[in-house]
Amino acid sequence: MKRRLFALMGAIVLTLSMSMTAMAAPSPTATAVAIATTASGQVITQETVKNFVATTKMVSTVPDAKIQAVSNSQAQTLTAAASSVVGSNATVATMVDIVVPAGTGAATFTLAIPTIVAGQSVSVLHLKSDGTIEALPVSSVDNGSVTFTMTSYSPVAVVVNATAPKTGETSGVYMLVIAGIAMAAAMVCARRLARN
């Protein structure tokens, strides 16, 4: 019976000593110069802007419509707008310049963005040609995409009103739950062993 108790205690110790590996996005390298930073601490660099264009796909009925990278000054303006309009939880999901043929009227666009999740609070901010920011009406937010309508064309930022948990933040909670279950199991086993 003592062997069972020691085996159980050994299992508990092993369970509690297990580490959980947390995967986080790589930090900007020392050579990456920050263009702007959101209120939530997200750093926008030239590499970030290039990645936005590479990972964002656009669907539209407008012939020859395309997306391209925003300039540094446009990225700064849109990042500042993300923080001021959305607030301290603003995270930029993408930032692209929508280019359409001259004379294009109102049109609906769907941007495929891998990080978007259905039900998230999403804002689409449009940097108009006069330098002002316009919040565009969002018609749908689905897993991996957001749909909105525009009447004039220039850079947009898709901003999520959410914060990701800090690296390792949830692992402590899981460990506490596992420890609680292990302790309850140990108490039950100890009581049963004491009866025998």
C-alpha positions as semicolon CSV with decimal commas, in nm:
position;residue;x (nm);y (nm);z (nm)
1;M;0,000;0,000;0,000
2;K;0,289;0,232;0,068
3;R;0,417;0,158;-0,281
4;R;0,086;0,276;-0,429
5;L;0,099;0,592;-0,223
6;F;0,459;0,662;-0,332
7;A;0,368;0,586;-0,694
8;L;0,076;0,828;-0,674
9;M;0,288;1,099;-0,515
10;G;0,555;1,042;-0,783
11;A;0,293;1,085;-1,055
12;I;0,175;1,407;-0,894
13;V;0,529;1,545;-0,873
14;L;0,595;1,455;-1,238
15;T;0,268;1,614;-1,347
16;L;0,340;1,937;-1,163
17;S;0,698;1,955;-1,285
18;M;0,602;1,928;-1,653
19;S;0,662;2,249;-1,843
20;M;0,433;2,379;-2,111
21;T;0,592;2,521;-2,424
22;A;0,438;2,848;-2,538
23;M;0,476;2,958;-2,896
24;A;0,495;3,331;-2,953
25;A;0,546;3,544;-3,257
26;P;0,908;3,634;-3,309
27;S;1,009;3,975;-3,183
28;P;1,123;4,228;-3,437
29;T;1,494;4,191;-3,498
30;A;1,739;4,461;-3,403
31;T;1,764;4,562;-3,770
32;A;1,385;4,605;-3,804
33;V;1,303;4,970;-3,749
34;A;0,965;5,040;-3,594
35;I;0,738;5,254;-3,809
36;A;0,467;5,276;-3,543
37;T;0,336;5,102;-3,232
38;T;-0,027;5,046;-3,130
39;A;-0,153;5,125;-2,781
40;S;-0,154;4,748;-2,715
41;G;0,220;4,731;-2,792
42;Q;0,205;4,579;-3,141
43;V;0,509;4,702;-3,335
44;I;0,461;4,780;-3,705
45;T;0,782;4,760;-3,911
46;Q;0,849;4,762;-4,285
47;E;0,866;4,382;-4,265
48;T;0,522;4,378;-4,096
49;V;0,379;4,589;-4,379
50;K;0,527;4,350;-4,640
51;N;0,385;4,051;-4,452
52;F;0,039;4,210;-4,445
53;V;0,037;4,224;-4,826
54;A;0,179;3,872;-4,858
55;T;-0,078;3,711;-4,625
56;T;-0,389;3,913;-4,719
57;K;-0,598;3,806;-5,017
58;M;-0,876;4,018;-5,167
59;V;-1,202;3,907;-5,327
60;S;-1,406;4,164;-5,519
61;T;-1,628;4,198;-5,823
62;V;-1,425;4,501;-5,931
63;P;-1,212;4,399;-6,231
64;D;-0,837;4,458;-6,193
65;A;-0,868;4,550;-5,824
66;K;-0,552;4,472;-5,629
67;I;-0,381;4,535;-5,298
68;Q;-0,036;4,675;-5,236
69;A;0,177;4,783;-4,943
70;V;0,112;5,109;-4,764
71;S;0,383;5,372;-4,724
72;N;0,556;5,435;-4,391
73;S;0,360;5,758;-4,333
74;Q;0,031;5,582;-4,414
75;A;0,124;5,301;-4,173
76;Q;0,194;5,557;-3,901
77;T;-0,140;5,733;-3,955
78;L;-0,341;5,410;-3,965
79;T;-0,166;5,271;-3,656
80;A;-0,237;5,591;-3,462
81;A;-0,600;5,575;-3,578
82;A;-0,625;5,210;-3,469
83;S;-0,523;5,309;-3,117
84;S;-0,743;5,619;-3,099
85;V;-1,057;5,468;-3,258
86;V;-1,042;5,111;-3,121
87;G;-0,851;5,183;-2,799
88;S;-0,584;5,014;-2,591
89;N;-0,681;4,664;-2,713
90;A;-0,624;4,750;-3,081
91;T;-0,435;4,488;-3,282
92;V;-0,383;4,549;-3,654
93;A;-0,475;4,230;-3,846
94;T;-0,375;4,379;-4,181
95;M;-0,299;4,710;-4,343
96;V;-0,314;4,735;-4,724
97;D;-0,375;4,988;-5,000
98;I;-0,674;4,892;-5,217
99;V;-0,616;5,000;-5,577
100;V;-0,902;5,001;-5,829
101;P;-0,945;5,136;-6,183
102;A;-1,035;5,506;-6,211
103;G;-1,408;5,574;-6,198
104;T;-1,493;5,276;-5,978
105;G;-1,798;5,348;-5,764
106;A;-1,909;5,183;-5,442
107;A;-1,797;4,822;-5,416
108;T;-1,785;4,542;-5,161
109;F;-1,456;4,376;-5,075
110;T;-1,370;4,067;-4,875
111;L;-1,021;4,048;-4,731
112;A;-0,900;3,700;-4,641
113;I;-0,694;3,742;-4,324
114;P;-0,580;3,422;-4,148
115;T;-0,587;3,574;-3,798
116;I;-0,953;3,688;-3,808
117;V;-1,200;3,476;-3,610
118;A;-1,580;3,487;-3,648
119;G;-1,743;3,692;-3,376
120;Q;-1,443;3,917;-3,310
121;S;-1,501;4,289;-3,277
122;V;-1,342;4,419;-3,599
123;S;-1,313;4,774;-3,734
124;V;-1,207;4,867;-4,086
125;L;-1,038;5,207;-4,087
126;H;-1,001;5,390;-4,418
127;L;-0,734;5,656;-4,466
128;K;-0,904;5,895;-4,708
129;S;-0,712;6,099;-4,963
130;D;-0,762;6,416;-4,754
131;G;-0,583;6,249;-4,459
132;T;-0,892;6,189;-4,247
133;I;-0,991;5,850;-4,107
134;E;-1,326;5,690;-4,187
135;A;-1,465;5,382;-4,011
136;L;-1,617;5,168;-4,285
137;P;-1,929;4,959;-4,223
138;V;-1,837;4,593;-4,176
139;S;-2,100;4,359;-4,322
140;S;-1,952;4,030;-4,196
141;V;-1,670;3,883;-3,991
142;D;-1,608;3,513;-4,054
143;N;-1,324;3,277;-3,973
144;G;-1,041;3,410;-4,185
145;S;-1,224;3,698;-4,355
146;V;-1,390;4,037;-4,316
147;T;-1,628;4,198;-4,567
148;F;-1,694;4,572;-4,605
149;T;-1,805;4,833;-4,860
150;M;-1,604;5,132;-4,986
151;T;-1,697;5,433;-5,197
152;S;-1,347;5,584;-5,234
153;Y;-1,020;5,400;-5,249
154;S;-0,697;5,428;-5,054
155;P;-0,531;5,242;-4,763
156;V;-0,733;5,051;-4,505
157;A;-0,643;4,886;-4,175
158;V;-0,841;4,594;-4,033
159;V;-0,822;4,629;-3,656
160;V;-0,928;4,370;-3,399
161;N;-1,048;4,491;-3,059
162;A;-0,890;4,213;-2,855
163;T;-0,571;4,130;-2,674
164;A;-0,393;3,800;-2,702
165;P;-0,292;3,636;-2,376
166;K;0,067;3,703;-2,282
167;T;0,309;3,417;-2,348
168;G;0,266;3,156;-2,076
169;E;-0,022;3,343;-1,911
170;T;-0,271;3,058;-1,940
171;S;-0,025;2,779;-1,858
172;G;-0,032;2,875;-1,490
173;V;-0,409;2,836;-1,482
174;Y;-0,388;2,492;-1,639
175;M;-0,120;2,388;-1,394
176;L;-0,337;2,499;-1,101
177;V;-0,630;2,295;-1,233
178;I;-0,409;1,988;-1,281
179;A;-0,259;2,033;-0,934
180;G;-0,607;2,059;-0,780
181;I;-0,723;1,741;-0,953
182;A;-0,404;1,559;-0,851
183;M;-0,440;1,668;-0,489
184;A;-0,805;1,557;-0,478
185;A;-0,706;1,218;-0,624
186;A;-0,425;1,185;-0,370
187;M;-0,664;1,258;-0,083
188;V;-0,914;0,998;-0,208
189;C;-0,639;0,738;-0,248
190;A;-0,492;0,818;0,095
191;R;-0,835;0,773;0,259
192;R;-0,887;0,441;0,084
193;L;-0,541;0,321;0,183
194;A;-0,605;0,423;0,544
195;R;-0,924;0,214;0,554
196;N;-0,740;-0,100;0,437
